């Protein structure tokens, strides 16, 4: 039973982090706990990104998402280079 509670808490926390990222992507600001809780409790968290795309224009949102993807790819490259560097000097 304890494992179930831990798993449920982990899933809830990951969902909250997802909503936080979506909010930041759309607004450029980090939401406070009250805003996150309101988005989740009202169900707005599922439609928030869609509404933003409709209101702000699809192009602007897609540009922001592309920028985030580029940053993510750059971080993955850095991680890969670090692993190769560590592997090279560990042998």
TORKOL-4160 file (C-alpha; in steps of 0.2 Angstrom, whole numbers, padded with zeros to 4 digits, m for minus):
91
<pt num="1" X="0000" Y="0000" Z="0000"/>
<pt num="2" X="0014" Y="0012" Z="0004"/>
<pt num="3" X="0022" Y="0009" Z="m0013"/>
<pt num="4" X="0005" Y="0014" Z="m0021"/>
<pt num="5" X="0005" Y="0030" Z="m0011"/>
<pt num="6" X="0023" Y="0034" Z="m0016"/>
<pt num="7" X="0019" Y="0030" Z="m0034"/>
<pt num="8" X="0004" Y="0041" Z="m0034"/>
<pt num="9" X="0013" Y="0055" Z="m0026"/>
<pt num="10" X="0027" Y="0054" Z="m0039"/>
<pt num="11" X="0014" Y="0054" Z="m0053"/>
<pt num="12" X="0005" Y="0069" Z="m0046"/>
<pt num="13" X="0022" Y="0078" Z="m0044"/>
<pt num="14" X="0027" Y="0074" Z="m0062"/>
<pt num="15" X="0010" Y="0080" Z="m0068"/>
<pt num="16" X="0012" Y="0096" Z="m0059"/>
<pt num="17" X="0029" Y="0099" Z="m0066"/>
<pt num="18" X="0022" Y="0096" Z="m0084"/>
<pt num="19" X="0009" Y="0109" Z="m0080"/>
<pt num="20" X="0022" Y="0121" Z="m0074"/>
<pt num="21" X="0032" Y="0119" Z="m0089"/>
<pt num="22" X="0017" Y="0122" Z="m0100"/>
<pt num="23" X="0013" Y="0138" Z="m0091"/>
<pt num="24" X="0031" Y="0144" Z="m0092"/>
<pt num="25" X="0031" Y="0140" Z="m0111"/>
<pt num="26" X="0015" Y="0151" Z="m0114"/>
<pt num="27" X="0018" Y="0165" Z="m0102"/>
<pt num="28" X="0037" Y="0166" Z="m0099"/>
<pt num="29" X="0034" Y="0166" Z="m0080"/>
<pt num="30" X="0034" Y="0152" Z="m0067"/>
<pt num="31" X="0017" Y="0150" Z="m0059"/>
<pt num="32" X="0015" Y="0150" Z="m0041"/>
<pt num="33" X="0008" Y="0136" Z="m0031"/>
<pt num="34" X="m0010" Y="0143" Z="m0031"/>
<pt num="35" X="m0010" Y="0145" Z="m0049"/>
<pt num="36" X="m0004" Y="0127" Z="m0052"/>
<pt num="37" X="m0017" Y="0120" Z="m0040"/>
<pt num="38" X="m0031" Y="0131" Z="m0049"/>
<pt num="39" X="m0026" Y="0125" Z="m0066"/>
<pt num="40" X="m0026" Y="0107" Z="m0060"/>
<pt num="41" X="m0042" Y="0107" Z="m0050"/>
<pt num="42" X="m0052" Y="0116" Z="m0063"/>
<pt num="43" X="m0046" Y="0105" Z="m0077"/>
<pt num="44" X="m0039" Y="0120" Z="m0086"/>
<pt num="45" X="m0022" Y="0112" Z="m0086"/>
<pt num="46" X="m0027" Y="0101" Z="m0101"/>
<pt num="47" X="m0034" Y="0116" Z="m0111"/>
<pt num="48" X="m0022" Y="0129" Z="m0106"/>
<pt num="49" X="m0009" Y="0127" Z="m0120"/>
<pt num="50" X="m0023" Y="0125" Z="m0133"/>
<pt num="51" X="m0031" Y="0141" Z="m0128"/>
<pt num="52" X="m0014" Y="0150" Z="m0128"/>
<pt num="53" X="m0011" Y="0144" Z="m0146"/>
<pt num="54" X="m0028" Y="0151" Z="m0151"/>
<pt num="55" X="m0026" Y="0167" Z="m0142"/>
<pt num="56" X="m0008" Y="0171" Z="m0146"/>
<pt num="57" X="m0006" Y="0163" Z="m0162"/>
<pt num="58" X="0001" Y="0146" Z="m0167"/>
<pt num="59" X="0017" Y="0153" Z="m0175"/>
<pt num="60" X="0023" Y="0162" Z="m0159"/>
<pt num="61" X="0020" Y="0146" Z="m0148"/>
<pt num="62" X="0028" Y="0135" Z="m0161"/>
<pt num="63" X="0043" Y="0146" Z="m0161"/>
<pt num="64" X="0045" Y="0145" Z="m0142"/>
<pt num="65" X="0043" Y="0126" Z="m0143"/>
<pt num="66" X="0057" Y="0125" Z="m0156"/>
<pt num="67" X="0068" Y="0136" Z="m0146"/>
<pt num="68" X="0065" Y="0124" Z="m0131"/>
<pt num="69" X="0069" Y="0109" Z="m0142"/>
<pt num="70" X="0085" Y="0117" Z="m0147"/>
<pt num="71" X="0090" Y="0120" Z="m0129"/>
<pt num="72" X="0086" Y="0102" Z="m0125"/>
<pt num="73" X="0096" Y="0096" Z="m0139"/>
<pt num="74" X="0111" Y="0106" Z="m0134"/>
<pt num="75" X="0110" Y="0099" Z="m0116"/>
<pt num="76" X="0109" Y="0082" Z="m0123"/>
<pt num="77" X="0125" Y="0085" Z="m0133"/>
<pt num="78" X="0134" Y="0092" Z="m0118"/>
<pt num="79" X="0129" Y="0077" Z="m0108"/>
<pt num="80" X="0135" Y="0065" Z="m0122"/>
<pt num="81" X="0151" Y="0074" Z="m0123"/>
<pt num="82" X="0154" Y="0073" Z="m0104"/>
<pt num="83" X="0150" Y="0054" Z="m0104"/>
<pt num="84" X="0163" Y="0052" Z="m0118"/>
<pt num="85" X="0175" Y="0062" Z="m0109"/>
<pt num="86" X="0173" Y="0053" Z="m0093"/>
<pt num="87" X="0173" Y="0036" Z="m0102"/>
<pt num="88" X="0189" Y="0041" Z="m0111"/>
<pt num="89" X="0198" Y="0046" Z="m0095"/>
<pt num="90" X="0191" Y="0031" Z="m0085"/>
<pt num="91" X="0200" Y="0018" Z="m0096"/>
